[in-house]
Amino acid sequence: MADVRYPRLASFKTAGALRRHLKSSGIALELDDVLPAPERLALAQPIEVGRVRVGNRFCILPMEGWDGTAGGAPSDLTRRRWRRFGISGAKLIWGGEAVAVRQDGRANPNQLLLTRGTQGEIAALRDELVAAHRERFGSNADGDLFIGLQLTHSGRYARPNVYNIPEPLAAYAHPVLDRRFAGGVPLLTDDDLDRLIDQFVAAAHLAWDAGYAFVDVKACHGYLGHEMLSACDRPGRYGGSLENRTCFLRSIVQGIRAAVPGLIVGVRLSAFDTVPYRKDARGVGEPETTDAAYQSAFGLFDHDMEAALADARQVLGALERVGIRWICVTAGSPYYNPHVQRPALFPPVDGYLPPEDPLAGVARHIDATARLKAACPSLVFVGSGYTYLQEWLPHVAERSVREGRTDFVGLGRMVLAYPDLPADVLSGAPLNRKAICRTFSDCTNGPRLGLVSGCFPLDPFYESHPDGVRLRAFKAT
């Protein structure tokens, strides 16, 4: 059920009506009333970074798949999703998919796993994306297509063998989150992390040999790379000072650059965070702790974005010094504060009703990216959080790129429902309103229930899929 306290985006029929709502709500979000002609769109302009040329400013964000094989290879459903990424018209494919670097780091038993045994099929995913892109946009259309693979270890949120049985491996004892794991939370030792760094580097080499132009070292959403950044109370080489807390990430980057010098490395970073949230008696999200001394967050946000980004600015400086240019900005985690990470009106089955107008969450994402881009002008930034804007996404995205608040506009859930959105915007075609993601959260509900990942409400393929039938039956109970 949606939270009726906040209006649906589809109710705003004009830019003026939306702007009046934003003003009355105190939400700082700028948009264009009318998009310019396709040839004058800021979103359509190419960008060149070193030897890389990317043909426009749309980016497909990496999403965790739940439809690979038990051995970590893609399935027909995975391949279908990647072909749809290819026809989207977006020229930057940021990771495409969250791919684990070893078995115990998989977030679900059907997440992709990059090994020598799966390398060929994961390489073929890229080939299918490129073929679909060429088929739609021309035989030479992939000349300015930039495709990467996201490498991850799910850490605290690993469920590698059974979808609903956690097998966490954490960076440190967390004062709030540990209570959510009845069986306890094992901690990774420094020696464990040393070995894991080597496995990230080995996976990056496999990705390079598979034809990927870059890898993303995932440092977001509560997974291990992100949790390491908040390991203030961890003893040893990987905890305490910010220098130590970034050692894991920096060591992976440096190892990849030494072992595979031709491979570009990017980082998807949760640039700020909040305390964990829980559902209150009304079903609305509320902070799970109000402890002023809470420090188990990287970039704790408490109404002061400039202060919250202090950690991120230092980390970006350190990454720039080891040769990183490509940064994808996100925030928080789907596991403990989803309204921060993924603004939506309809919560997932394990979530809560939004404690704020989701537009405030969108504005926060855009503001954080703009501040970091201003602080680190030589880096290339991908912004997140745009899907909730729905019909107004192109109007905000165009304004953000034109004013230099971001270099790329990242799309996640939207392309599951409406993969053609970038192509339609870039060609000046009217949006297909029936395909626009309304943030129903069923792309999360399905996996939370052990089903495959897809847009069950709006993609006819998934609507008629057996898991779509199961999901509707669950929601009807």
BADREN-536559 format. One record per atom (N, C-alpha, C): residue in one letter; x negated, y negated, z negated. Coordinates in steps of 0.05 Angstrom, whole numbers, plus 5000, padded with zeros to 4 digits. Atoms other than C-alpha are relative to their C-alpha. Layout:
<nodes>
AXYZ;...
</nodes>
This chain:
<nodes>
M498350245000;M500050005000;M498249755000;A501550254999;A497549305017;A500549844975;D499750195022;D496548774965;D501649765010;V498250204989;V502448304977;V499249724990;R500750275010;R498947734940;R498649845022;Y501650144979;Y494947575003;Y501350055027;P498749984974;P497747435073;P498450185019;R501349844980;R496247905130;R499049815022;L501250174980;L491747615184;L501849965024;A498250024977;A496847765238;A502249794996;S497950205005;S501547265205;S499149725008;F501050274992;F497146685226;F500049995031;K499650014971;K499446525296;K498349795014;T501750204988;T494945925307;T497549964982;A502450065015;A487945715286;A500649804978;G499350205020;G491045125250;G501350134975;A498749875023;A495345585207;A498050154983;L502149865015;L489346005188;L498349804985;R501750205012;R485245385174;R501349884975;R498550115023;R490645115127;R499950194977;H500249805022;H490645765088;H497350004988;L502750005010;L483145755083;L499549764982;K500450245015;K483145045058;K501550014973;S498549985024;S488645165007;S498950214980;S501149795016;S485045784982;S497149944991;G502750065007;G478345444976;G497950185013;I501849814986;I475145925026;I498549855023;A501650154980;A469445615067;A499450195024;L500449834977;L470145965134;L500849835025;E499550164976;E469545605201;E500750175024;L499349864976;L472645815267;L500649805022;D499350164977;D473745555337;D502950045007;D497149984993;D480845405359;D500350165026;V499849874974;V479545645430;V497250095008;L502649904991;L473946065459;L499349875026;P500850114974;P469845765516;P500250225022;A500049814977;A469646085585;A497850214995;P501949785006;P465846755585;P497149925005;E502850074994;E459646455617;E498849814980;R501050195019;R459045945562;R500150104971;L499949885027;L460146405503;L497250034987;A502549945014;A454546395452;A499750304996;L500149715004;L456347125441;L498950155025;A500949884976;A454547265513;A497049955007;Q502750084993;Q447546975511;Q498050224992;P502149805008;P441547455512;P498149884980;I502050095019;I436047415461;I497550175005;E502649864996;E428647595469;E498449984975;V501649995024;V424447815410;V497650175007;G502449854991;G417348015429;G500650135026;R499649864975;R417948555481;R502850095004;V497249905000;V425348675467;V501849785011;R497950184991;R430948345506;R502750144995;V497449895006;V438048455481;V502149825015;G498450154980;G443548255530;G502349834989;N497950185012;N448847955483;N499850024970;R500250025029;R450247825410;R501950184984;F498449815014;F454848395393;F498350244992;C501549775011;C452148965350;C501950214989;I498549785013;I454949645332;I498550084975;L501349945026;L453549765258;L500050304996;P500149715005;P451550455233;P502250084980;M497949895018;M457050865201;M499450294994;E500649725008;E456551515163;E502050185013;G498249814987;G459452085204;G500550244982;W499249765015;W463152675174;W500750235020;D499149814980;D463553095237;D497650145014;G502349844989;G456553395249;G500350294992;T500049725007;T454954125242;T498850044972;A501249945026;A452854465178;A497049975001;G502950034997;G445754445205;G499049725005;G500750284996;G445953695217;G499949905028;A499950084972;A446953675292;A502749875007;P497450134992;P452353255328;P502050215010;S497849834989;S459053565346;S501249855024;D498650144979;D463753395403;D501249744990;L498850245011;L467052885357;L497849784998;T502250195002;T460252555344;T499449885027;R500750094973;R458752525418;R502249825011;R497950184990;R465552225433;R499749724988;R500350265013;R464251665382;R497749855013;W502350144988;W457451505412;W500549925029;R499350094973;R460251485483;R501749754998;R498350245004;R465350975457;R498249764992;F501950215005;F459550575429;F498949905026;G501150074975;G456750585499;G501849835017;I498150164984;I463050305532;I500849744987;S499250245015;S463749765479;S499249745013;G501250244989;G459449265516;G498049874982;A502150105018;A455249125454;A497350095009;K502749934990;K447849105471;K498050084978;L501749915022;L445049245402;L501550224985;I498949775015;I446449925371;I498250044976;W501750005024;W443949855300;W500350274986;G500049755014;G442550565280;G502050205010;G498049814990;G448850855310;G501350164979;E499049815019;E449651325253;E498050024977;A501749945022;A446851445183;A499050285002;V501249734995;V442052035192;V498150064977;A501749935022;A438952385132;A497350105009;V502749914993;V431552525131;V499350274988;R500449735010;R432253155090;R502750104988;Q497549885008;Q437753635067;Q501249884975;D498950105025;D438553384996;D500849715000;G499250284997;G439552675021;G502549955016;R497650044984;R445852805061;R502349914982;A497750105015;A451952425036;A502450185002;N497849804997;N456552975060;N498950245016;P501149764987;P455653685088;P500049985030;N499950034970;N457053435159;N498649755010;Q501650234991;Q452452835160;Q497750105018;L502249934983;L447152845214;L497450024984;L502649965013;L440253095192;L497950035022;L502150004979;L434052955234;L497850194993;T502249815003;T429453555239;T499150085027;R500949914974;R425553885294;R502250175013;G497949834989;G431454355302;G502449845011;T497850174990;T436553785312;T499149785018;Q501150234985;Q431953295348;Q501249985028;G499150004972;G434153505418;G502949905003;E497250084999;E441553425404;E500449714991;I499850285008;I440552755368;I498949825022;A500950154976;A436452525429;A502249995021;A497849994980;A442352735473;A502249814993;L498150215008;L446852275432;L499449745013;R500950254988;R442851685456;R500550015031;D499649974971;D443051955528;D502949965007;E497250024993;E450552015526;E501049714997;L499250285004;L451351305499;L499149835025;V501150154977;V446851035555;V501650075025;A498549924976;A450551435608;A502749875001;A497450135001;A457251165584;A499849705006;H500450284995;H454450455585;H499549945029;R500550034971;R451850535656;R502550045016;E497649944985;E458350835680;E501949775000;R498150225002;R462350245655;R498849745011;F501150274995;F457549665666;F497949995023;G501850004978;G453049875723;G497550174995;S502249805002;S447150335738;S497549894986;N502350125013;N442049835711;N500749864974;A499050165023;A446149585652;A498550054974;D501449945025;D441849925600;D497349874997;G502550145001;G435849485615;G499749814977;D500150185023;D437749015559;D501650124976;L498749855022;L440749545512;L497950094980;F502049955021;F437049635446;F501250194980;I498749795015;I438550285410;I498150114978;G501549895022;G436150515342;G501450224986;L498949785016;L437351065291;L499549924971;Q500350075029;Q438750935217;Q499150254985;L501049795016;L434651365170;L500749954971;T499050045027;T437151485100;T499650244982;H499649805021;H437051875035;H502249904982;S497650105014;S443651824998;S499749984970;G500650045028;G440551874929;G502350084981;R497949955020;R445851804875;R502650105013;Y497549934986;Y451351924927;Y499650245019;A500449764983;A448552564958;A502050224993;R498249775002;R453553124970;R499450185023;P501049864976;P449653565017;P501350275006;N499149724996;N453254235008;N503150024999;V497150005002;V460554114987;V501049714998;Y499250284997;Y464353475004;Y500749874973;N499050125025;N467153374934;N498450094975;I501849925022;I461353634892;I497549835001;P502450174999;P456153094877;P497550154992;E502649905007;E448853284876;E498049774999;P501450255000;P445852614856;P497050034994;L502850035006;L438452444856;L499649694998;A499950295005;A437651754825;A497249894996;A502550145004;A432251234819;A499549944970;Y500250065028;Y433651084746;Y502650064986;A497649965015;A438551184690;A501749755000;H498450234997;H444250714705;H502049984977;P498350025024;P448150444645;P503050035005;V497249984994;V454850444681;V500650235019;L499449804979;L454550904742;L499650284990;D500549725009;D451751504705;D502450124987;R497649895013;R458351574668;R501950125021;R498249894979;R461651744735;R499250285008;F501049744991;F457552384742;F500050194975;A499749835024;A459952914692;A497750194996;G502149805002;G454253384707;G497249884995;G502650135004;G448752874694;G498849915026;V501350114976;V444152514742;V497050044998;P502949965000;P437152784755;P498649765012;L501550234991;L431852254766;L497650105017;L502349944983;L426652274822;L497549904987;T502650085011;T419452254798;T498549845020;D501750144981;D414051834829;D498950185021;D501049814980;D411252454862;D502250085020;D497749954982;D418252604890;D500249785021;L499750234982;L418451904920;L497649995020;D502349994982;D411451984949;D500650205023;R499349804979;R413752614986;R502249905018;L497850104984;L420152275009;L499149795019;I501150204981;I416251695039;I498850145024;D501149854978;D412452205081;D502250115018;Q497849884984;Q419052515103;Q501549785016;F499050224984;F421751835125;F498249955024;V501850054978;V415551735166;V500150225021;A499849774981;A416052435197;A502649985016;A497550034986;A423352305214;A499949775021;A500350234982;A421551635246;A498550105025;H501549904977;H416552005290;H501850175018;L498049844985;L422052495311;L501949825016;A498250194986;A426551905328;A498649875024;W501550124978;W421151585371;W499750205023;D500349794979;D419952245408;D502750065013;A497349964990;A427552285417;A500949775018;G499350224982;G427551625455;G501149754987;Y498950235013;Y429951135403;Y497949784999;A501950234999;A426950435408;A499349904972;F500650095028;F427450295333;F501450184980;V498649875022;V429350595267;V500649784979;D499250165023;D432950265209;D499550164975;V500549885026;V430350425140;V502249894981;K497650095014;K436850395101;K499549924971;A500450105027;A436649975038;A502549854991;C497550135006;C443949835024;C502050204989;H497649855007;H450650074996;H499750214978;G500349835023;G448150414933;G498450255005;Y501649774994;Y444050944969;Y497149964990;L502550005014;L436951104947;L498349755006;G501650234993;G433350554985;G500949744987;H498950245013;H438050034956;H499650024970;E500249975029;E437950324885;E497149954991;M502850045007;M430350304885;M499549704995;L500450295002;L430749544892;L500949884973;S499050105026;S434449474826;S498950174976;A501149825021;A430049964786;A498349854980;C501550185019;C428149434735;C499050164976;D500749865024;D427949934678;D498550275005;R501549764994;R424350494715;R497149964994;P502950025004;P417350624690;P498450105024;G501849894978;G411450774736;G499749815023;R500850164977;R409350534804;R502349895016;Y497750084983;Y416350454833;Y502149844984;G498050145015;G419850064779;G498949774984;G500850235016;G419649434737;G499949745016;S500350254985;S416848844776;S501250035027;L499049994973;L419748654843;L498050125019;E502049874983;E413248854875;E500150304998;N499849715003;N413849554846;N502750105012;R497349914991;R421349594863;R500150005031;T500150004971;T419749434936;T497950195011;C502249834991;C413949924939;C501050235017;F498949774985;F418350504964;F500649915028;L499350104974;L421150095021;L497649915016;R502450094986;R414549765039;R498350235009;S501649774994;S410950425038;S501150165024;I498849874976;I415850735087;I499549845025;V500550174977;V415250145134;V497150015009;Q502849994993;Q407750145131;Q499250275011;G500649734991;G407450895140;G501050045029;I499049974973;I411850865202;I498349845020;R501550174981;R407950295233;R497250125005;A502649874996;A401450675222;A500250255017;A499749744986;A404051345248;A501249975028;V498650034975;V408451095305;V499949705008;P500250294995;P405850405326;P501849885021;G498250104980;G410450345385;G502949974991;L497250005009;L416750435344;L500649754984;I499250235015;I420249805320;I501550094975;V498749935025;V422749815248;V501849774991;G498250195011;G428849455221;G500950094972;V499049935026;V432049435152;V502849904997;R497350095007;R439449415134;R500049974970;L500450075028;L439549075066;L502649904987;S497950125017;S444948975014;S498749764986;A501550235009;A442548265002;A500949894973;F499150075027;F446848154940;F501950224991;D498449795011;D450948574894;D501749884977;T498550075024;T455948544836;T500050234981;V499649785018;V457348954775;V502050205012;P498149814990;P461249594789;P502949924992;Y497250055005;Y468849534793;Y501550264995;R498249775004;R474549994771;R502849895004;K497250074997;K482150004779;K501249934973;D498750065025;D486049644725;D502850124999;A497449885003;A493049814701;A501949945023;R498450084977;R496049454761;R499050125026;G501349894976;G491449814810;G498249805013;V501850204989;V487349184822;V497250034989;G502749985009;G479849184818;G499349814978;E501050175021;E476548914755;E497250094994;P502849925007;P469248894732;P500050224979;E500249785019;E467349524696;E498349934976;T501650105022;T462449144652;T499849705002;T500450295001;T461848424630;T497549934985;D502550045014;D455048514598;D498349795014;A501650224988;A451247864611;A497250095006;A502749914996;A444748254607;A499850215022;Y500049794979;Y446748734664;Y497949935021;Q502150064980;Q440748784710;Q499750235020;S500149774981;S442349424749;S501249925027;A499150094973;A443749024812;A497749845012;F501950154984;F439248754866;F501549755010;G498650244992;G441448024874;G502849984988;L497450015013;L447047984823;L501549745006;F498450234992;F452447524849;F502149944978;D498050095019;D456447124798;D500749715006;H499050274991;H459346524837;H497749815008;D502250174992;D452346264855;D498450155021;M501349854979;M450146534923;M497049935002;E502850074997;E443646144924;E498350154980;A501549855020;A441346464859;A500150305006;A499749714994;A443947154880;A498050095021;L501749924977;L439647144943;L497049964994;A502850045006;A433146984907;A498350265004;D501349744997;D431247724905;D499750065030;A500149944971;A433047814979;A498049845015;R502050174986;R428847225001;R497250104995;Q502749895006;Q422747514966;Q499550265015;V500349754985;V423948194997;V499649965029;L500350064972;L424847905066;L497249895006;G502850104997;G418247535057;G498050225001;A501849775001;A414848185038;A500250175025;L499649844975;L417848545098;L498949865024;E501150154978;E415847995145;E496950035000;R502949975002;R408648065120;R499150285010;V500749744990;V408748805140;V501150045028;G499349994971;G411348645210;G502950045007;I497149974994;I418948695203;I501149745012;R498650234988;R423048235248;R503050034999;W497249954996;W429848565250;W501450074973;I498749965026;I434548515190;I503150005005;C497149995000;C441848725183;C501049954972;V499150085027;V445248385124;V502750124994;T497549905011;T450648725083;T499949944970;A499850065028;A452548735010;A501350224985;G498649815017;G454649174952;G500150285009;S499949714994;S456949894959;S502950085002;P497249894998;P463250274981;P500750174976;Y499549825023;Y462450694918;Y500749864974;Y499550135026;Y462850174863;Y501049715003;N498750264997;N465149504892;N500849965030;P499450004971;P468249644961;P501249735010;H498950254990;H471848974964;H497849805008;V502450174994;V464948644966;V498850095026;Q501449894977;Q462049105018;Q501750005025;R498349964977;R468149195063;R502749884994;P497550135006;P473748685055;P502350145014;A497749864988;A480549015066;A502449944983;L497550045015;L487848915047;L501050264989;F499149735008;F489249665042;F497750154989;P502249865012;P484750034993;P499850295008;P500249714996;P481950735005;P501250154976;V498749845021;V484751304963;V498649994973;D501550015025;D479151244912;D499349714993;G500750285005;G479150484912;G502049854983;Y498250175016;Y483249914884;Y500949775017;L499050244986;L487349324908;L498049774997;P502150215001;P482848724924;P500549804978;P499750205021;P481648254866;P499849725010;E500150264987;E481047674915;E501150025028;D499350004972;D483447474983;D497750115016;P502349894985;P479247915030;P498649805017;L501450204984;L477747295071;L497749874984;A502250105017;A473547055011;A497650195003;G502249824996;G469347685020;G498749975026;V501150054973;V468547555094;V498249754999;A501550255001;A466346845080;A497450034984;R502449965017;R461347085027;R497950145017;H501949864982;H458147565078;H498749805019;I500950194980;I457547015130;I498149794987;D501650205014;D454846515080;D497350114992;A502549885008;A449546995054;A498150035024;T501749964976;T447047155124;T498949735009;A500850264991;A446846415142;A497749894982;R502150105019;R442746245079;R497450155005;L502549854996;L437746805092;L498849935027;K501150084974;K437046605165;K498649734998;A501250275003;A435645885145;A497350034985;A502449965016;A430446135094;A497850155015;C501949834985;C427146625143;C500549975030;P499250054972;P427846315212;P498650175021;S501449834980;S422846785246;S501250285002;L498749744999;L427047395230;L502649995016;V497649974984;V432847645272;V502150134982;F498049925019;F439347735233;F502550115014;V497449904993;V445448165243;V501949964977;G498050055021;G451547945203;G502150224999;S498049805003;S456848405175;S502549884988;G497650095013;G463848355146;G502149875018;Y498250144981;Y467448105209;Y502650155006;T497649854991;T472548665221;T502649904988;Y497650085013;Y477548405170;Y501349765014;L499050244986;L478347775214;L502050075022;Q498049904981;Q482248185265;Q500349825025;E499750174976;E485147725320;E498149765000;W501650245002;W480847155294;W497050074999;L502849925001;L474347555295;L498449855022;P501650144980;P471947265362;P499749704994;H500150295006;H473546555339;H498049934978;V502050045021;V469346615276;V497350095009;A502649904991;A463947025309;A498749805019;E501150204982;E463046515365;E498849764986;R500950245016;R462445945315;R497550074985;S502449925016;S457446335272;S497550025017;V502349974983;V452846495330;V499249735012;R500750264988;R453345815363;R498749814980;E501250185020;E451645455298;E497550124987;G502449895010;G445845915284;G500250124972;R499649885027;R448846245222;R499350305001;T500949734996;T447146925250;T499150035029;D500849954973;D443847205312;D501850205014;F498149794989;F448547805321;F502350034981;V497649945015;V455547975299;V500350305000;G499849715002;G455948685273;G502950094997;L497349885001;L462149115282;L499850294992;G500049725008;G463549765245;G502850125005;R497349884997;R470749985232;R501549915025;M498550114977;M473249545289;M499550185025;V500549854976;V469849965342;V501050294999;L498749755002;L472850605315;L502949985012;A497250044990;A479750315331;A500049885028;Y499850174976;Y478049845388;Y497149975011;P502850024990;P471250005421;P499749805022;D500250194978;D472849545479;D500049714991;L499850285008;L473248915437;L497749835010;P502150184990;P466248645454;P500349965030;A499850044971;A467348775529;A502349825006;D497850184994;D474148435527;D499449714993;V500850275008;V471447825490;V498149885021;L502050104982;L465547765537;L501049955028;S498950044973;S469847815599;S502349805000;G497850195002;G475147335574;G502750125001;A497449865000;A480547865573;A501549954974;P498550025026;P486147795521;P499550254983;L500449775018;L485248235460;L502450185002;N497949805001;N489248875457;N500950024971;R499250025028;R493048725393;R500850274988;K499249745011;K495549435386;K497650174992;A502449855007;A488349685380;A498449884978;I501750145020;I485749185329;I500150144973;C500149885026;C483449485264;C501449824980;R498550155020;R488149275208;R499050074972;T501349925025;T483549545153;T501850184983;F498349815015;F488250115134;F498450194983;S501949845016;S482150475106;S500250305005;D499849724995;D484051145136;D497450125011;C502749904992;C477051195167;C498350084976;T501249925025;T474951245094;T501650224986;N498349805013;N480951635068;N499550285010;G500549734989;G479752215115;G497550134988;P502449885012;P472552345094;P500250044970;R499849965029;R474252245020;R501650254994;L498449765004;L479052825029;L498850255014;G501349774987;G474053265066;G500750035029;L499349994972;L476753095135;L497949865017;V501950134982;V473052825196;V500449704999;S499950305000;S471652085207;S501149915027;G498850114976;G475751695257;G502249814993;C497850195005;C481251175265;C502650155004;F497649844998;F487451595249;F502549835008;P497650144993;P492651035255;P500149905028;L499950154975;L490550705320;L498750155024;D501249854979;D486451205361;D501850245006;P498149774995;P491451685395;P498650274997;F501449745002;F486052225396;F500150104971;Y500149925028;Y485452225320;Y502850024988;E497249995010;E492852095309;E501150295004;S499049734994;S494252775341;S498150224991;H502049805010;H488053125312;H501250144976;P499049865024;P489653665260;P499449864974;D500650145024;D486153245208;D501749754997;G498150225001;G490752665226;G502650094988;V497649895011;V496653105210;V499750054970;R500649955028;R493453315144;R500049744984;L500250255014;L492052595125;L502849874996;R497350115003;R499152365139;R501650164979;A498649845019;A501752945098;A499149934971;F501050085026;F497252745040;F501249734991;K499150275006;K499452015043;K503050004994;A497149995004;A506752225044;A500850114973;T499449885026;T506252584978;T499949804977;
</nodes>
